Amino acid sequence: MNVKKSESVSTYHQYLPAILQKDVFIAQLLLSFEKILSGLSETPCQEQIITAKTQNIPGLEEIIDNIHIYFNPQHTPKEFLPWLAGWVALSLRDDWEVEVKKAFIQQIVHLYGLRGTKAGLIEILSIYLKNSGFGEKVEVFDQFDNFPNYFQVQLTLKDRDPDKYWRQAKIAKAIIDREKPAHTFYSLKILVPTMQLTKRSHVAYPFKLFAPPKNQTFAIEVTITPNNINSIPINQLANQLAIQIQGNSELITSYSPEAIINNQSFSIKQKLNYQHLQKNLAGFNVILSNRTDKQFVGNLTIKLYFSINEIEYNNTLLEQTLNLSPVLKICRENDKREIIAGNTIFKQNPKPQQSGMKLTEFIWTKPYSFLLCEPPKIQELQPDITAIIEKVEFAVIVEIIQPNTINLDLLNQITVRLQDDVSEFDLLTPETVRQNNTIIIKRTLYYQEFMHIDKFTVIIKNLNNLDIAGKVTVQASLNINQHLSAYKILEKTFNLTAVSPYNILQICRKNEEGKIISGNTILGTTSQSLN
């Protein structure tokens, strides 16, 4: 008896021997295999990519026929992108859009051949910007005669949204850090659509950081303050309590400290130059020798003097109590003629031309060691220049004094920027805090940057229709003797006049009738006139 063709019978039974085609059970059993291998639908699945949401799942034969699609980054499901990226040794960032990930997977093998080159950096940034919808204009400038291994990257974005701006800046910086040669350093400039005000209300305050290395000067001052129990006059004590300042790595040549004596203490002050610090990155030390005949009790203070913005500052490196035994102690004999105490025996010398007692000149205290600045691990910039400071942290604090009523809207219309004279654009200052009546921006500069910058400028702009008065303070923080210390290098009061609404950028908009209303500016990609 022949098996009737029905939905409950597999089409595979026609390929069986004639005797097995008569068995209904076998014909039905083959349905399970047919569903897996060929599928049971008479019409092929319209979906080439099979996902968990696919309703009519095809058989393995149809899936295998379309497997090449999974290897195409432009068509593969987003869940497959990390797996596909692993084939080309590419790490995908979580904050990349899907289209950006696909573009990088498709072109990364070609980009590997350009890695570390100017052309490669331009192409990889262009791919990212284009697939993120921010244009694709990238420029790299590397012709700086006085700054070897330095380059600038300039991106042009179509969107000036602040959140998008900082997100793009962060990602672009990460790409540059990964693609640039290790020995180079750079600055990033991002251009966005903007408008110059017809009238500006602003102030600018220039300042410097450090003098050029060859002109830098420092000084270490060691001050001794005796306690009241010391009966030796201060002038005599200054001559008999020896002090010596030296480097931990190399002795200070032309050692000639200046002596300073007052009513309560005495000091020696040794001037240093950039070369002294360069040769003693491991720090300095102070040793003492009590050449009196009495115990000395007092205090030791060590200070560093240096200049920022041509203003001298000082930092206390070490404060220590002292209890020094005298170098000279006369020995004596007890009843058993045993020598006790002291370190010197006074005897009559048979030769009158020689002294009867000799003071041991080289009995010093243990060194009081200290560091000055914290040098970077890799500090060579040029053959004759070594970085002696790892980084400097800037904080620009703007305090608004007038008007009497200050709210967040008023603060949002006051901009504060920190500009340098090398990159010729405002340094990125994403760390901006606005609260109460204060605006604070922060910026960290590493030695590769500030070693080549001669001048900084703080710029404050007012976009309020109100007169603004306040005070700006610039602080520089750096590690000295393993402690972060802040120094006020600029403090100015300022007055900014009001800017009328006519001179403030206001984007025009169209109403339902298509008429332009409000604002004074049309922002767009084409040139238009406003009647």
C-alpha positions in Angstrom: 0.0 0.0 0.0 1.5 3.4 -1.1 1.8 6.2 1.4 -0.4 9.2 0.6 1.3 12.5 0.4 0.2 14.8 3.2 1.7 17.3 5.6 2.3 14.6 8.2 4.6 12.7 5.8 8.2 13.7 5.0 9.2 14.3 1.4 12.3 12.4 2.2 10.4 9.0 2.0 10.5 9.1 -1.8 14.3 8.6 -1.7 13.9 5.4 0.4 13.9 1.9 -1.1 10.5 0.9 -2.3 9.9 -1.5 0.5 10.5 1.3 3.1 8.3 3.8 1.3 5.3 1.7 2.4 6.1 2.2 6.1 4.1 5.2 7.4 6.0 5.4 10.6 9.3 5.9 8.8 7.7 8.5 6.5 6.5 10.4 9.6 9.8 9.9 11.5 11.8 11.6 8.7 9.8 14.8 9.3 12.1 15.7 12.2 15.2 15.4 10.1 13.6 17.3 7.2 12.6 20.1 9.5 16.2 20.5 10.7 18.0 20.0 7.4 15.6 21.5 4.8 12.8 23.1 6.7 9.1 22.3 6.1 8.0 25.6 4.5 7.3 25.4 0.8 8.4 29.1 0.5 12.0 30.0 1.4 12.6 32.3 4.4 12.7 35.9 3.4 15.1 36.8 6.2 18.7 36.2 5.4 19.9 36.9 8.9 18.5 34.5 11.5 17.9 35.9 15.0 16.1 34.9 18.1 13.0 36.7 16.9 12.8 35.0 13.5 9.4 33.3 13.3 9.8 31.0 10.3 13.2 29.5 10.9 14.7 27.8 7.8 16.6 24.6 7.6 20.3 24.2 7.9 20.7 24.1 4.1 19.3 27.6 3.7 21.2 28.9 6.6 24.5 27.6 5.2 23.6 29.1 1.8 23.5 32.5 3.5 26.4 32.1 6.0 28.6 34.4 4.0 26.4 37.3 5.1 27.5 36.8 8.7 31.1 37.5 7.6 30.1 40.8 6.0 30.4 43.6 8.7 27.8 45.7 6.9 25.1 43.1 7.1 26.0 40.9 10.1 23.8 41.3 13.3 25.2 43.7 15.9 25.6 40.7 18.3 28.1 39.2 15.9 30.3 42.4 15.7 32.6 41.6 18.7 33.1 38.1 17.4 33.9 39.4 13.9 36.2 42.1 15.4 38.2 39.4 17.2 39.1 37.9 13.8 41.0 41.1 12.9 42.4 41.8 16.4 40.2 44.8 16.9 38.9 46.0 20.3 35.6 47.7 20.0 34.7 50.6 22.3 31.4 50.4 24.1 30.6 54.0 23.3 30.9 53.5 19.5 27.8 53.5 17.5 27.0 50.3 15.5 27.8 51.9 12.2 31.2 53.0 13.5 32.0 49.5 14.7 31.1 48.1 11.3 33.2 50.7 9.4 36.3 49.9 11.5 35.9 46.1 11.2 35.7 46.5 7.4 38.7 48.7 7.0 41.0 47.9 10.0 43.2 45.5 8.1 44.1 48.2 5.6 44.6 50.7 8.4 47.1 48.4 10.2 49.5 49.0 7.3 49.3 52.8 8.0 49.5 52.6 11.8 51.9 55.2 13.3 51.8 57.5 10.2 50.2 60.8 9.6 48.0 59.4 6.7 46.8 56.6 8.9 45.8 58.9 11.8 43.9 61.1 9.4 42.1 58.2 7.8 41.1 56.5 11.0 39.7 59.7 12.5 37.8 60.5 9.3 36.2 57.0 9.4 35.1 57.6 12.9 33.7 61.1 12.3 32.0 60.2 9.0 30.2 57.2 10.5 29.2 59.1 13.6 27.5 61.8 11.5 29.9 64.6 12.4 31.6 65.1 9.0 35.0 63.8 8.1 37.3 66.8 7.9 40.6 66.0 9.8 43.8 67.9 9.5 47.2 67.1 11.1 49.9 69.7 11.4 53.4 68.4 12.2 55.8 71.1 10.9 57.1 72.7 14.1 60.8 73.5 13.9 61.2 74.3 17.6 59.1 71.4 18.9 60.4 68.0 17.8 58.0 65.1 18.1 55.0 67.4 18.5 51.9 67.6 16.3 48.4 69.1 16.3 45.2 67.5 15.3 42.3 69.6 14.1 38.8 68.2 13.7 35.8 70.0 12.3 32.4 68.9 13.7 29.0 69.8 12.3 27.3 69.8 15.7 28.0 72.2 18.5 26.0 70.3 21.2 28.2 70.4 24.3 27.4 66.9 25.4 28.2 65.5 21.9 31.3 67.8 21.7 32.9 66.4 24.9 31.9 62.8 24.0 33.6 63.2 20.5 36.6 64.9 22.1 37.0 62.0 24.6 36.8 59.3 21.9 39.0 61.2 19.4 41.7 61.6 22.1 41.5 57.8 22.8 42.0 57.0 19.1 44.9 59.4 18.8 46.6 58.0 22.0 46.3 54.5 20.5 47.5 55.3 17.0 50.3 57.9 17.6 53.9 56.8 17.9 54.9 56.4 21.5 57.6 59.1 21.5 55.3 61.9 20.2 52.9 64.3 22.0 50.1 66.4 20.6 47.3 68.9 21.2 43.7 68.4 19.9 41.7 71.3 18.4 38.0 70.8 17.7 36.2 73.3 15.5 32.4 73.6 15.7 29.8 76.0 14.0 29.9 79.2 15.9 29.4 82.9 15.6 31.5 85.9 16.5 29.6 88.5 18.6 29.5 92.0 17.1 30.3 93.4 20.6 32.4 91.6 23.2 32.7 92.2 26.9 35.7 90.3 28.1 39.0 90.6 30.0 42.2 88.7 29.4 45.0 88.2 32.0 48.4 86.7 30.8 50.8 84.9 33.0 53.8 82.6 32.8 54.6 79.3 34.4 58.4 78.8 34.7 61.3 80.6 33.1 63.2 78.8 30.3 65.4 75.9 31.8 68.7 77.8 31.5 67.3 80.8 33.4 65.6 78.9 36.2 66.9 79.6 39.7 66.1 77.9 43.0 67.4 78.1 46.6 67.5 75.8 49.6 67.5 77.5 53.0 68.4 75.7 56.2 67.4 77.5 59.4 68.5 76.5 63.0 66.4 77.8 65.9 67.9 77.1 69.3 65.8 76.5 72.4 66.1 78.8 75.4 68.2 76.3 77.3 71.1 76.9 75.0 73.3 79.6 76.5 75.7 80.1 73.6 75.3 83.4 71.8 73.6 83.2 68.4 76.6 84.7 66.6 79.0 82.2 68.2 76.6 79.3 67.6 76.3 80.2 63.9 80.1 79.7 63.6 80.3 76.5 65.7 77.3 74.6 64.4 78.3 73.5 60.9 75.7 73.0 58.2 76.2 71.5 54.7 73.8 71.1 51.8 74.5 68.6 49.1 72.8 66.6 46.3 72.0 62.9 46.8 73.5 62.1 43.3 76.1 64.7 42.7 77.8 67.3 44.9 77.0 71.0 44.4 80.0 72.6 42.7 80.9 76.1 43.6 79.3 75.6 47.0 79.1 79.0 48.6 76.0 79.4 50.8 74.9 82.7 52.2 74.8 83.1 56.0 71.9 84.9 57.6 71.8 85.7 61.3 69.0 87.3 63.4 68.2 87.5 67.1 66.5 84.1 67.4 67.9 81.9 64.6 70.6 81.6 61.9 70.4 80.2 58.4 72.4 79.3 55.4 70.9 79.7 51.9 72.4 77.9 48.9 71.4 79.1 45.4 70.8 76.5 42.8 70.2 76.5 39.0 68.4 74.2 36.6 71.5 72.1 36.1 71.8 71.3 39.9 68.3 69.9 39.9 68.8 68.1 36.7 71.8 66.2 38.1 70.0 65.5 41.4 66.6 64.2 40.5 67.0 61.9 43.5 66.9 64.9 45.8 69.2 66.7 48.3 70.3 66.3 51.9 71.5 68.4 54.8 74.1 67.3 57.4 75.0 69.0 60.7 78.0 69.0 63.0 77.8 70.3 66.6 81.3 71.7 67.1 80.5 73.3 70.5 81.3 71.8 73.8 77.7 71.5 74.9 74.6 69.6 73.9 72.5 71.5 71.4 68.7 71.4 71.5 66.6 73.2 68.9 64.7 73.0 65.6 65.7 72.5 62.0 63.7 73.9 59.1 64.5 73.4 55.4 62.7 75.5 52.7 62.8 75.6 49.0 62.6 78.9 47.1 61.5 79.0 43.5 59.6 81.3 41.0 56.3 80.9 39.2 55.1 83.7 36.9 58.2 85.6 38.0 57.0 85.6 41.6 59.1 84.0 44.3 57.4 81.3 46.5 58.7 79.1 49.2 57.8 75.6 50.4 58.7 74.0 53.7 60.4 70.7 52.9 61.3 69.5 56.4 60.8 70.4 60.0 62.7 68.5 62.6 63.6 68.8 66.3 67.3 68.6 67.0 69.2 67.1 70.0 72.9 67.1 69.0 75.8 65.9 71.1 79.0 67.9 70.7 81.7 66.7 68.4 84.3 67.4 71.0 84.0 65.5 74.3 87.0 65.4 76.7 87.7 61.9 77.9 88.6 61.3 81.6 90.0 58.5 83.7 88.2 56.9 86.7 89.9 55.6 89.8 90.9 52.4 88.0 92.5 54.5 85.3 89.8 53.4 82.8 89.0 55.9 80.1 85.3 56.7 80.1 82.9 59.0 78.2 83.9 61.5 75.5 85.6 60.9 72.2 88.8 63.0 72.6 91.8 62.6 75.0 93.7 65.8 75.8 97.4 65.1 76.2 100.5 67.3 76.4 102.3 66.9 73.1 106.1 66.6 73.6 106.6 68.6 70.4 105.6 72.2 71.0 105.2 73.0 67.3 102.2 70.6 67.2 98.8 71.2 68.9 98.0 69.1 71.9 94.4 68.4 70.8 92.9 67.8 67.4 89.2 68.2 66.6 87.7 65.5 64.4 86.3 67.6 61.5 84.1 64.9 59.9 81.7 63.9 62.6 78.4 64.7 61.0 74.8 63.8 61.8 72.9 61.4 59.6 71.7 63.1 56.4 68.3 64.8 56.5 67.2 63.8 52.9 64.4 65.3 50.9 63.1 65.5 47.4 62.3 68.7 45.5 60.0 68.0 42.6 58.7 64.7 41.3 60.3 64.0 38.0 58.6 61.9 35.3 59.9 58.4 34.6 60.8 59.3 31.1 62.0 62.9 31.2 64.3 63.5 28.3 62.9 66.0 25.8 66.0 67.1 24.0 69.7 66.2 24.4 70.3 69.2 26.7 66.9 69.4 28.4 65.6 67.1 31.1 62.1 67.5 32.7 62.4 67.9 36.5 58.6 68.2 37.1 56.0 65.5 36.1 52.9 67.8 35.9 51.3 71.0 36.9 47.6 71.3 37.8 45.9 74.6 37.1 42.7 75.8 38.8 41.1 79.0 37.6 38.6 80.3 40.1 36.2 83.1 39.1 34.2 84.6 41.9 31.2 86.9 40.9 30.7 89.8 43.4 28.1 91.8 41.5 25.2 91.8 40.8 23.7 91.0 44.2 21.5 88.2 42.8 23.4 85.4 41.2 21.8 82.3 39.7 22.8 79.5 37.5 21.5 81.1 34.3 23.8 84.1 35.0 26.8 81.9 35.6 26.1 79.9 32.4 26.4 83.0 30.3 29.9 83.7 31.7 32.7 81.8 29.9 36.1 81.1 31.3 38.9 79.8 29.1 42.6 79.0 29.6 44.7 79.7 26.4 48.3 79.1 25.6 50.7 80.6 23.0 51.6 77.3 21.2 48.4 75.7 20.1 46.6 79.1 19.5 43.3 77.9 20.7 41.5 77.5 24.0 42.7 74.5 25.9 40.0 72.0 26.5 38.5 72.6 30.0 35.8 69.9 30.5 36.2 70.1 34.3 34.0 73.1 34.9 32.1 73.6 38.1 29.4 76.3 38.6 28.0 76.7 42.0 26.8 79.6 44.2 28.7 82.6 42.8 31.8 80.7 41.6 33.0 79.2 38.3 36.0 76.9 38.5 37.8 75.3 35.6 40.7 72.8 36.0 43.5 71.7 33.6 46.4 69.3 34.1 49.5 69.9 32.0 52.3 67.3 31.7 55.9 68.2 31.1 55.7 67.5 27.4 53.2 70.4 27.1 54.3 73.1 29.6 58.0 72.8 28.7 57.2 74.3 25.3 54.7 76.9 26.4 55.9 80.4 27.3 52.7 82.2 28.2 49.1 81.4 29.3 46.1 83.7 29.2 42.9 83.5 31.3 40.0 84.9 29.3 36.6 85.8 30.9 33.6 86.7 28.7 30.2 88.1 29.6 27.1 87.3 27.6 24.7 88.8 30.2 22.6 91.9 29.8 24.1 93.0 33.2 27.3 94.5 34.4 29.5 91.8 36.0 32.2 92.4 38.7 34.3 89.8 40.3 37.7 88.4 41.1 39.8 85.8 39.2 42.4 83.6 40.9 44.8 81.2 39.2 46.4 78.5 41.3 49.1 76.1 40.2 49.6 72.8 42.1 52.7 70.6 41.9 54.3 67.9 43.9 57.2 69.1 46.1 58.8 66.6 48.4 56.0 64.1 47.7 53.3 66.5 48.8 50.8 68.4 46.5 51.2 72.1 47.2 49.1 74.9 45.7 50.4 78.4 44.8 48.4 81.5 44.0 50.1 82.9 40.8 47.5 85.4 39.7 44.8 87.4 41.5 42.9 90.2 39.7 39.6 92.0 40.0 37.6 92.6 36.9 34.6 94.5 35.6 32.6 93.4 32.5 30.1 95.6 30.9 26.6 94.4 29.9 26.0 93.0 26.4 22.7 94.0 25.0 20.4 91.2 23.6 21.0 92.6 20.1 24.6 91.7 20.3 24.2 88.3 21.9 23.9 85.3 19.6 20.3 84.2 19.3 19.3 81.5 16.8 16.3 82.5 14.7 13.4 80.0 14.2 10.5 79.7 11.9 6.8 79.7 12.9 4.1 77.6 11.4 3.7 80.0 8.6 7.3 79.8 7.7 8.2 83.3 8.9 11.5 83.9 10.8 10.9 85.1 14.3 13.0 85.8 17.4 16.8 86.0 17.5 19.2 87.9 15.4 21.2 85.0 13.7 20.4 82.3 11.2 22.8 79.3 11.8 23.0 77.0 8.8 25.3 75.6 6.1 24.1 78.0 3.4 24.4 81.8 3.3 21.1 83.6 3.9 20.2 87.2 4.6 17.9 88.5 7.3 15.8 91.5 6.3 
